Amino acid sequence: MCGIAGVINRKKTVNVGEQMRLMLQGLKHRGPDSTGYAVYGTPLKKGFVMRFKISENEAEKVKAVVEAPEVLKSRKDQVDKILKKHGAKVAKQSSSTPYAFRYEFDFKGDLTDLAKEIETVEKTEILSIGKGLELIKDLGDATTVANQYGLGKFMGTHGIGHTRMATESDVDIKSAHPYWAFPFEDVSVVHNGQLTNYWGNRRVLERKGYRFNSNCDSEIIAVYIADKMAKGIELEKAMHDSLDELDGVFTYVVATKNQLGMAKDYMAAKPMVIYESKDIVACASEEVAIRNIFPHEIPTYDPYEAEVKVWQV
């Protein structure tokens, strides 16, 4: 079933981490397996923020990390050596769990080459790289994950999120949403639905050199958007193209460094509710999620079939 949500604050920086937590907690009943956030803070003037993990957190292993501490340390050391090899200088680093890390680093080289080499380290996956984007996902409901990763005080302009009920792949972090549009900084996607031409599209994109870290059909949307952007296609046009080129029943939300977009397929079977004002736009699978961030009565509406909307910070 799954639940998706997004919010964009057009005129100021707010506690967007708490906004997203409230929205996703309102959708907890739609997906108890995992929760994911892609939140956008004030963009760094220099360097990048990278979120990555060096192990998996699977449903049957929630209470313990599989690998021993020395194994995890070895993987982290390998990541550090790769960054140093490419001339990246880590300015700040922190860890929310033994397997999940946040780095701020200065770098002037090829971001794609760097990311690909980092992911050669065993069980290591980059969740996001960007100037403002920070992608966090793990097992548990919205509040559990937000508290674990310190999202309650995350100041920013916009974000998207997802509560997942696993139907097409395993209950683990790599199958959780959002997905980063590798190798594009600051692009992320969440999706509700099912894509029937996933494997065909995946093979085409893999032949172009794109990587996939899961067998979740939703990941194809992020890679699809990345491929369009690589050709110089604007976000809104890429989203319109997706309605004809991605088969299935779907609604998805995508975010970039300064945009939030929503697309709904021709059958419009997957729900979406939107609230718009001059200061804020919020969208979600159910109205309850939007109402969780407003203390007063608000008007909402449902987008039509085959509709694409994009909002700017």
N, C-alpha and C positions, 0 to 999 in steps of 0.2 A: 504494500500500500504506500508507505513512505510519505513524508511531509517535507515540503520545501518552503523557504521564506527568504525575503530580501528586504533591505531598507536602505534608503539613501537620504542623507541630510544635506540639503542643497546650499545652505548658507553658513553653516558653522560646524565645528568639531564638537562631538558629544561623546558620551559613554556608549559607543556603538556595540561594545562587547556585551553590556548589560541589556541593551535593546534586543540583540540577537538571542541572548539566553532566554529572555522572557517570551519571545516569539516561538522559539523552538520547544521550550517547555510546554507551551500550549498545544504543541503538535506531538507530544510524547506518545499519545495513544496510537499514532499512525506508524510508529517505528521504534521499537524498544531495543534494537540490537546495537546501534551505534549512533553517535552524533558528531557532526562536523561543522566547523565554522571557517569562513574565509572573510577576514575583517581587514579593513583598510585604514591604516593610521596616517599621520602626517608623513608624506614621502621624504625619504632621506635625500639630502642634497648631494651626498657623496657616498658611494658604495651601495651595498645591497643587504637585504635581510633574507636569510635562508632558514627555513624550517625543514628538518629532516629526522628520520628515525633509523636506528641501526638494529632493530629487532621487531618482531611481530607480537601483537597482543591478540590472541585468538580466544574464541568464546570459552573453550574448555580450560583455558589457562589464565583466566582473568586475574587470579590472585597471586600469580608468580610469573616473573620473567623467565623464559625457558633457559636462556644461556646464563652461565656464571658471570660474575662481575668482571673477571679478567678477560673473558671473551668479548664482552661489550667494550671494555677499555681498549682492547686491541683494534676493534673496528673503528672506534672514534679516533685512535691514533693514526690509523690509515687515512681517514678523511682529512685529518689535520696535515698530514704529509702531502697529500694531493693538492690541497689549497696552497701550501707553501711552494710546491713544485711549479704551480701555475702563476706564482707571484701575488697571490691573494693574501692580504694582511687582515687577520681577524682582530677587530677592535673590541668586541664584546661577545660573550657567550654565556648561555645559561641552559639549565635542564629542568624540565617539569617532571620527568620520570627517568628511570635508568636507561630508557631507550629513545627518548625524544629530546631534541636539542634545537636551540635558537642561536644563530650566529649573525652578527653584523660584521661585514668585511668589505674592504676596499679592493677593487679589481678593475683592471683595464683590458683584459684579454677577451677571448672568445667564451662567452657564457655557456654556449651549447657544449663545447668541448669539455669545459670544466665539469658541468653537470653530468655528462655521460661518464666521465672517468670516476667521479665520486660514486656513481651507482654501480661501478664494477666491484665495489667492496661488498662482501657477502651480506645479504639481508638488509642492505642500506637502500633507502628510498628518499629522494628529495620530495617533500610535500609541496614546497613553493619556494620560488626566488622572486624578489621584487624590490621595488623602492618603498612601497607602502603595504603591500599584501603580506598577511601572515595567515597561513592555513594550518588549522589545528583540527585533528579528528582522533577519536578513540572510542572504545566501547563504553556504553553507559548512556544515561539520559543527559539532557542539556545542562542541567545544574551540576551533575557529577563531573562532566568533562570541563565545563567552565571553571569550576572551583579547582580542579586538578591543574589546569593550565593558566590560572590567574587572569581569566578574561573579564572578571567583574569590574575592572578599572581600565579597560582598554579604550582609549580615546581615539576617535577617528570619524570618518564621514559616512562610510557605507559598509555593507557586508551582506553576505548570503550564507545560508545554512541548510542543513538537511538532517532529518531523523529517519533512520533506515530500518526497514523490515526486509531482511535478506530473502530474495526469491531466486536470483539468478547466479549467486556465487556465495562464498563462505562468509561467516561472521568473523571479520578481522579488520584491521585498520586499512589494509591495502584495498579492500573492497568498499570501504566507507567513502562517502562524498564529504566535501567537494573534491573536484579534480582540478589540478593546476594544468593549464594549457601549455605543456612543455613544448618548446623551450622559451615561451614568451613570458617575460616578467609581468606580474600583476594581472594575469587573466585567470579566472576560475569559473567553474560551472557546477550547478546542482540540477538534478533531473528527477522527475517522477514519471514512470511509465515503463514501456518496453519497446526496444528497437528490434525489428525483425530482420534487418539487413546488416546487423552488427558485424558478423564474421567476414562478409564480403568486403565491407568498407575497411575493416581492420587490415585485411591482407593488402589492400591497395595502399593504405597509409604506411604500413610496415615496409613495403617495397620502396617507399620514398624516404625511409630512414627514421620514421617516428617510432618511439618506444611505447609499450604498454606494460603497466605494472600489475594489472589485475585482469580477470576475466569478466568483469562487470560491464554490461553493455553501455552503461552511462558514461564510461571513460571515453568512448568514441566521440562524444559531443565536444569535449574539451580539445581533443586532438584534431578533430574536424575544424573547429574554430581557429586553432593555431595554424593549420594548413592554409586556410583562407587568408588569414592575416599575413602569412608569409608571402602571399601573392599581391599584397597591397590592398586587399579588399577591406572596406570599413566594416565595423561590427554589425551595424544594422543590416547591411546588404548580405553579409555572411549568414545572419540569422534568417533572413527571408529565403536565402538559397536552401537552408537546412530543411525547410518545410517540404520542399520537393525532392531533396536528395536523401533524407533520412526517413525510412519507412517505420511505421509503428504507431503507437498511441503514446503521446508524450506532451508534457509541459516542462520547460526548463527555464532556469534563471542564470544569467551570466553577468559577471562583473569584470570591469577593467579598472585602471588606475583612477578614472574619473567618470565612469558610466555604470549604470545598472540596466540590464535588458531582460525582457521576458518574451518567450515564444511559445505559442500553443498550436498544435497540429490541426489538420483539416477536420478531424472527427471531434476534437474538443472534448474528449472523454475524461481527461485528467483535469481536476479542478484547479482554479486560480481565482483569488479575490484580490482586488486592488483598492488602495486608498491613496488619493493624491491631494496635496495642497501646495501652496507656493514654497513651503519650507521643507516638506518631507514627503516621500513616497514610500509606501510599504506594500508588499505583496506576499501572499502566502496561500497554501493549499486550503486553509480554512480561515474564516473570519475571526475565530477566537484568538488566533495567533496575533493578528493585528490589534485587536482590542486589548491585548495584554500590555501594550505600550502606551495606551491612551486612557486618561482618567475620565474622558468625556465622550459623549455620543458622537459618532463619526459616520459619514456616508461612504459606502463601498460599492463597487460594481464588479461584474464578471466580464473579462474580455471575450470577444467573439472567437469563433473558430478561425484558424489560420491567421491569427493576429500576432504582430510583433510590435513591442513598444520599447523604447530606449529613453532613459532619463540621464541627465547630466548633473554632476556635482555643482 
